[in-house]
Amino acid sequence: MPALWIAHVTVTDEEAYKKYAAGATVAIAEHGGEFIARGGRFVQLEGKERPRNVVARFPDVETAERCYHSDTYQAALEHARGASDRELMIVETSE
């Protein structure tokens, strides 16, 4: 079943976060992921509002998780640490 990688982010250091985003884009593509939402307009109905919301689709939960643990993504993630407050989850879809 396909899976969605969903991130809710508040960026605190734009320059460092740009480096993260560039590396994460490569890692996601390497694992067959594709962005379906990246920033853009949103309406917060409940919970903590984060100004940046990203959704990527992967072939399955396992592939999305492998992407997260990959060397490429972990190297990118070093730029996000200290440059953002974020939540990230993987959700299996019902497709």
C-alpha positions as CSV (number, residue, x, y, z in Angstrom):
1,M,0.0,0.0,0.0
2,P,1.3,3.5,-0.7
3,A,2.4,5.6,2.2
4,L,2.6,9.4,2.9
5,W,5.5,11.1,4.6
6,I,4.0,14.1,6.4
7,A,6.1,16.8,7.9
8,H,4.9,19.9,9.9
9,V,7.8,22.4,10.3
10,T,8.7,25.7,11.8
11,V,11.9,26.9,10.2
12,T,14.2,28.9,12.5
13,D,17.3,29.2,10.3
14,E,16.4,29.6,6.6
15,E,19.9,29.1,5.2
16,A,20.6,25.9,7.0
17,Y,17.1,24.6,6.2
18,K,17.7,25.2,2.5
19,K,20.6,22.8,2.7
20,Y,18.4,20.2,4.4
21,A,15.7,20.6,1.8
22,A,18.1,20.1,-1.1
23,G,19.5,16.9,0.5
24,A,16.1,15.6,1.5
25,T,14.8,16.1,-2.1
26,V,17.6,13.9,-3.4
27,A,17.0,11.2,-0.7
28,I,13.2,11.2,-1.4
29,A,13.7,10.8,-5.1
30,E,16.3,8.0,-4.6
31,H,13.6,6.1,-2.8
32,G,10.9,6.5,-5.3
33,G,9.2,9.3,-3.4
34,E,7.4,12.2,-5.0
35,F,6.2,15.4,-3.4
36,I,2.5,16.1,-3.5
37,A,2.5,19.1,-1.2
38,R,5.5,21.3,-0.3
39,G,4.7,24.5,1.6
40,G,1.7,26.3,0.1
41,R,-1.6,27.4,1.4
42,F,-3.1,25.5,4.4
43,V,-5.9,25.9,6.9
44,Q,-5.1,24.9,10.5
45,L,-8.2,23.5,12.1
46,E,-6.8,21.8,15.2
47,G,-3.5,21.4,17.0
48,K,-0.2,23.3,16.8
49,E,0.2,25.4,13.6
50,R,3.4,25.0,11.7
51,P,3.9,27.4,8.7
52,R,5.5,24.7,6.5
53,N,3.8,21.5,5.7
54,V,5.2,18.8,3.3
55,V,3.7,15.6,2.0
56,A,5.6,13.1,-0.1
57,R,4.1,9.8,-1.5
58,F,6.2,6.6,-1.4
59,P,5.4,3.1,-2.7
60,D,5.0,1.8,0.8
61,V,5.7,2.4,4.5
62,E,8.9,0.3,4.4
63,T,10.4,2.4,1.6
64,A,9.5,5.6,3.3
65,E,11.2,4.4,6.5
66,R,14.3,3.2,4.5
67,C,14.5,6.7,3.0
68,Y,14.5,8.3,6.5
69,H,17.3,6.0,7.7
70,S,19.3,6.3,4.5
71,D,22.8,7.9,4.6
72,T,21.6,10.6,2.2
73,Y,18.6,11.6,4.3
74,Q,20.5,11.5,7.6
75,A,23.2,13.7,6.1
76,A,20.5,16.2,5.1
77,L,18.9,16.0,8.4
78,E,22.0,17.3,10.1
79,H,21.2,20.7,8.5
80,A,17.6,20.7,9.9
81,R,18.6,20.0,13.5
82,G,18.8,23.3,15.2
83,A,17.3,25.0,12.2
84,S,13.7,23.9,12.7
85,D,11.1,22.5,15.0
86,R,9.3,19.7,13.3
87,E,7.1,16.6,13.4
88,L,7.5,13.9,10.9
89,M,5.3,10.8,10.4
90,I,4.7,8.1,7.8
91,V,1.1,7.1,7.2
92,E,-0.1,4.1,5.1
93,T,-2.9,5.1,2.7
94,S,-6.0,3.1,1.9
95,E,-5.4,3.1,-1.9
